[in-house]
Amino acid sequence: MNPYQYNQRWKFLLLIFAAIIAAASLWYTNYLVQNLSEAERTKASVWAVSTKNMYAMPDVNDEYITYIYSVRDSLKVPAIITDSKDSIIYYRGLDSTRTLYDMGENESQGSNLAKYDPEYFQYQLSVMKERHPPIVIDLSGGEKWYVYYKDSLLLTQLRVFPYVQLTLIAIFLGIAYTVFNGMRKSEQNQVWVGLAKETAHQLGTPISSLMAWLELIKVKFDAEEDPLLGEMENDVKRLEIVADRFSKIGSKPILEKQAVYPVINNFVRYFKVRTSDKIKFTVSGDKTVEAQLSVPLFDWVIENILKNAANAIESAGEINIIISENIAKEQIFIDISDTGKGIPRNKFDAVFQPGYTTRKRGWGLGLSLTKRIIENYHKGQIFVKDSELGKGTTFRIILKSSLTYEPAKI
């Protein structure tokens, strides 16, 4: 299993584990809410019955009245009692600033009901009707009272609390992940830069020696025009370019205005003689468009894409590069198409992830580095424009024809 698939599997498992924790938290909170809701309904029933007893038995002894009042005062659920015509008889637990008469005086005298705020009470009554079914109390003579109530502030907060809690935890984890991911990437970048510069340093000595040996062979064997030595010299120069690329990692290479077509065409001419002769290369399109480029790094981009395209072609095939310009948006399009095995649509983004590869001996760094060079350094874009299994793939590079930004480190 390659590192990309390994990391993706762990992320998926952690996501499932987090979902289980969230679901368990919501389930348990819902369990508590249901129990508390049943308790509040019982409180509303007790309050209604105690009010009924006080109303129906006005001549009971003072000790019993005191007991009923103590029971009622312990019940804090907002509630309203109405008759069959929705006329309000009693209430409790509502906004005291909207209830304009003294509750104790009202309870003892059963009067002054006309002084409450009608709009407020009708609104509260409608809310209570939506929240819970009424508790029906039968009185003598066939009369009925209807007790409506709504959740207490504590129960309301408990319903919302798990969502607030999970949101805050998610925000905290998101911030923590961003910080630690940034630190991890910074450490990786330092290792990457150190390794790249050390590679460039180690390549320097043998490359210089190879150049000297080539010159000695030309002189000793009078082989200035030998085509094989010419190709060897091209490869040594290519090694110089590779070493120069690695030496630029972690620095700010200079961007220069370059004609895109000859830069690409020159590399294709070098590359195609080192690839199967069954693969046909074509470069076409606008030959005059220019962009700010670092040629060694841009060659690296084209090299990585062409290598992937050549590997995707199992026998014979074609690799076509088309260069065009969108003048209105000041953009240059470079479409690189092959007739290889194609990429599944769900892997269009994954191919640019570090470690993703379909080859047994691949490292999965080529396209990741390509994306880094194009987007972070040239401020362009690269993506899979189109692909069909068994027919081929098209990568698109978008560059700006005029750049005024400060180059970033790569």
HUTAJO-V62692 format. One line per field, one symbol per residue. phi: phi as a letter, one per 30 degrees, with the letter a starting at -180 (. if undefined). A space follows every 10 residues. Layout:
phi = ???
//
This chain:
phi = .deddddddd dddddddddd dddddddddd dddddddddd dddddddddd ddddddbdcd dddddddddd ddddccddab cbcdciddcb aaicdddccc bdddddddci biddcddddd dddddddddd dbddcccdcd iidbcbccbb dddddddddd eddddddddd dddddddddd dddddddddd dddddddddd dddedddddd dddddddddd chcecddddd dddddddddd ddddeddddi ccddcbdbdd eddddddddd dddcbeddcc cbbbjdccdb bdbceedded dddddddddd ddddbclbbc cbcbbcddch bccbcccbcd dibdddcedd dcdejdaccd cdcicdddde ddddddcdhc bbaddaabei bkbbcccccd dbbbcdecdc
//
